[in-house]
Amino acid sequence: QVQLVESGGGLVQAGGSLRLSCAASGRTFSTGAMGWFRQAPGKEREFVSAVTWGFGTTYYADSVKGRFTISKDSAQNTVYLQMNSLEPEDTAVYYCADKASMGRGIKLGYNYWGQGTQVTVSS
């Protein structure tokens, strides 16, 4: 059973930075991908970023491209999301999610989800 533990959320002023972490356990993380998603109040959950476990290929939503950076530490089975130049529109609960195969593309097909961590950006 895959388990994901997120950390690193908090309150920050616009223009500031935060780094989210997602520590994974429960399988051999050599295939598939880890993604970050977010859900703001009253809105649907949306894809933010993802990285493949194998080659480390990265993907970003247009809204965060150039501001967020995803990375992985394969030795620690941990994925990070460095968020810079934060905007009030980035306020949401952020979730990491894992999938063992690349079926259904990079935005769909995630089987396991973390508990979520709140990110609040004040103006």
Sine and cosine of phi, psi and omega as CSV:
sin_phi,cos_phi,sin_psi,cos_psi,sin_omega,cos_omega
0.00,0.00,0.86,-0.52,0.02,-1.00
-0.96,0.28,0.69,-0.72,0.10,-1.00
-0.83,-0.55,0.66,-0.75,-0.02,-1.00
-0.80,-0.60,0.78,-0.63,0.00,-1.00
-0.83,-0.56,0.89,-0.46,-0.03,-1.00
-0.99,-0.11,0.44,-0.90,0.11,-0.99
-0.40,-0.92,0.27,-0.96,0.14,-0.99
0.95,-0.31,-0.06,1.00,0.03,-1.00
-0.95,0.31,0.09,-1.00,0.02,-1.00
0.30,-0.95,-0.23,-0.97,-0.01,-1.00
-0.96,-0.29,0.75,-0.66,-0.02,-1.00
-0.57,-0.82,0.47,-0.88,0.05,-1.00
-0.98,0.18,0.41,-0.91,0.05,-1.00
-0.82,0.57,0.67,-0.74,-0.06,-1.00
1.00,-0.04,-0.20,0.98,-0.02,-1.00
-0.99,0.12,-0.10,-0.99,-0.07,-1.00
-0.73,-0.68,0.46,-0.89,0.15,-0.99
-0.57,-0.82,0.44,-0.90,0.11,-0.99
-0.83,-0.56,0.84,-0.54,0.08,-1.00
-1.00,-0.10,0.56,-0.83,0.06,-1.00
-0.83,-0.56,0.52,-0.85,0.08,-1.00
-0.68,-0.74,0.94,-0.34,0.01,-1.00
-1.00,-0.07,0.80,-0.60,-0.09,-1.00
-0.91,-0.41,0.54,-0.84,0.06,-1.00
-0.49,-0.87,0.30,-0.95,0.13,-0.99
0.93,-0.36,-0.11,0.99,0.11,-0.99
-0.37,-0.93,0.07,-1.00,0.10,-0.99
-1.00,0.06,0.90,-0.43,-0.11,-0.99
-1.00,0.00,0.96,0.29,0.04,-1.00
-0.86,-0.51,-0.14,0.99,0.02,-1.00
-0.72,-0.69,0.28,-0.96,0.03,-1.00
0.99,0.15,-0.46,-0.89,-0.12,-0.99
-0.44,-0.90,0.34,-0.94,0.18,-0.98
-0.90,-0.43,0.76,-0.65,0.00,-1.00
-0.86,-0.51,0.38,-0.93,0.16,-0.99
-0.91,-0.42,0.71,-0.70,0.04,-1.00
-0.77,-0.64,0.28,-0.96,0.05,-1.00
-0.58,-0.81,0.45,-0.89,0.03,-1.00
-0.66,-0.75,0.89,-0.46,0.06,-1.00
-1.00,-0.01,0.38,-0.93,0.00,-1.00
-0.83,0.55,0.77,-0.64,0.03,-1.00
0.97,0.22,0.09,1.00,-0.03,-1.00
-0.85,-0.53,0.32,-0.95,0.05,-1.00
-0.98,0.21,0.41,-0.91,0.07,-1.00
-0.91,0.42,0.65,-0.76,-0.03,-1.00
-0.76,-0.65,0.48,-0.88,0.05,-1.00
-0.95,0.33,0.66,-0.75,0.05,-1.00
-0.92,-0.39,-0.80,0.60,-0.10,-1.00
-0.25,-0.97,0.31,-0.95,0.05,-1.00
-0.40,-0.92,0.38,-0.93,0.07,-1.00
-0.65,-0.76,0.67,-0.74,0.04,-1.00
-0.99,0.17,0.61,-0.79,-0.02,-1.00
-0.93,0.37,-0.56,0.83,-0.09,-1.00
-0.96,0.28,-0.96,0.28,-0.08,-1.00
-1.00,0.03,-0.19,0.98,-0.01,-1.00
0.97,0.25,0.41,0.91,0.05,-1.00
-0.92,0.39,0.71,-0.71,-0.07,-1.00
-0.94,-0.35,0.46,-0.89,-0.02,-1.00
-0.65,-0.76,0.56,-0.83,-0.02,-1.00
-0.64,-0.76,0.54,-0.84,0.21,-0.98
-0.95,0.32,0.51,-0.86,-0.01,-1.00
-0.85,0.53,-0.55,0.83,-0.08,-1.00
-0.93,0.37,-0.30,0.95,-0.04,-1.00
-0.88,-0.47,-0.08,1.00,-0.04,-1.00
-0.87,0.50,0.74,-0.67,-0.02,-1.00
1.00,0.01,-0.23,0.97,0.01,-1.00
-0.91,-0.41,-0.58,0.81,-0.02,-1.00
-0.96,-0.27,0.54,-0.84,0.07,-1.00
-0.73,-0.68,0.81,-0.59,0.06,-1.00
-0.98,-0.20,0.60,-0.80,0.03,-1.00
-0.51,-0.86,0.26,-0.97,0.00,-1.00
-0.70,-0.71,0.52,-0.85,0.14,-0.99
-0.91,-0.42,0.99,-0.15,-0.10,-1.00
-0.91,0.42,-0.51,0.86,-0.01,-1.00
-0.92,0.40,-0.53,0.85,-0.02,-1.00
-0.98,-0.22,0.00,1.00,-0.06,-1.00
0.78,0.63,0.71,0.70,-0.06,-1.00
-0.79,-0.61,0.67,-0.75,0.05,-1.00
-0.89,-0.46,0.65,-0.76,-0.03,-1.00
-0.89,-0.45,0.50,-0.86,0.14,-0.99
-0.79,-0.61,0.97,-0.24,0.06,-1.00
-1.00,0.07,0.86,-0.52,-0.07,-1.00
-0.90,-0.43,0.91,-0.41,0.01,-1.00
-0.91,-0.40,0.26,-0.97,0.02,-1.00
0.75,0.66,0.74,0.67,-0.07,-1.00
-0.91,0.42,0.57,-0.82,-0.02,-1.00
-0.85,-0.53,0.42,-0.91,0.04,-1.00
-0.81,0.59,-0.51,0.86,0.02,-1.00
-0.92,0.39,-0.22,0.97,0.05,-1.00
-0.99,0.12,-0.10,0.99,0.01,-1.00
-0.88,0.47,0.82,-0.57,-0.06,-1.00
-0.03,-1.00,0.17,-0.99,0.24,-0.97
-1.00,0.02,0.80,-0.60,-0.03,-1.00
-0.98,-0.21,0.73,-0.68,-0.01,-1.00
-0.85,-0.53,0.66,-0.75,0.22,-0.98
-0.99,-0.15,0.44,-0.90,-0.05,-1.00
-0.54,-0.84,0.52,-0.85,-0.06,-1.00
-0.83,-0.55,0.57,-0.82,0.15,-0.99
-0.62,-0.78,0.58,-0.82,-0.10,-1.00
-1.00,-0.01,-0.24,0.97,0.03,-1.00
-0.74,-0.67,0.26,-0.97,-0.04,-1.00
-0.99,-0.13,0.28,0.96,0.07,-1.00
-0.90,0.45,0.52,-0.86,0.03,-1.00
0.95,0.30,0.22,0.98,0.08,-1.00
0.99,0.12,-0.14,-0.99,-0.13,-0.99
-1.00,0.06,-0.32,0.95,-0.09,-1.00
-0.99,-0.14,-0.21,0.98,-0.08,-1.00
-0.82,-0.57,0.20,-0.98,0.16,-0.99
1.00,0.06,0.26,0.97,0.00,-1.00
-0.98,0.20,0.74,-0.68,-0.11,-0.99
-0.99,-0.14,-0.49,0.87,-0.09,-1.00
-0.81,-0.59,0.63,-0.77,-0.08,-1.00
-0.77,-0.64,0.56,-0.83,0.12,-0.99
-0.98,0.19,0.00,-1.00,-0.08,-1.00
-0.99,0.13,-0.25,0.97,0.01,-1.00
1.00,-0.08,0.53,-0.85,0.06,-1.00
-0.67,-0.74,0.70,-0.71,-0.10,-1.00
-0.99,0.16,0.75,-0.66,0.15,-0.99
-0.87,-0.50,0.84,-0.54,0.01,-1.00
-0.83,-0.56,0.82,-0.57,0.00,-1.00
-0.91,-0.42,0.88,-0.47,-0.02,-1.00
-1.00,-0.04,0.53,-0.85,-0.02,-1.00
-1.00,0.00,0.00,0.00,0.00,0.00
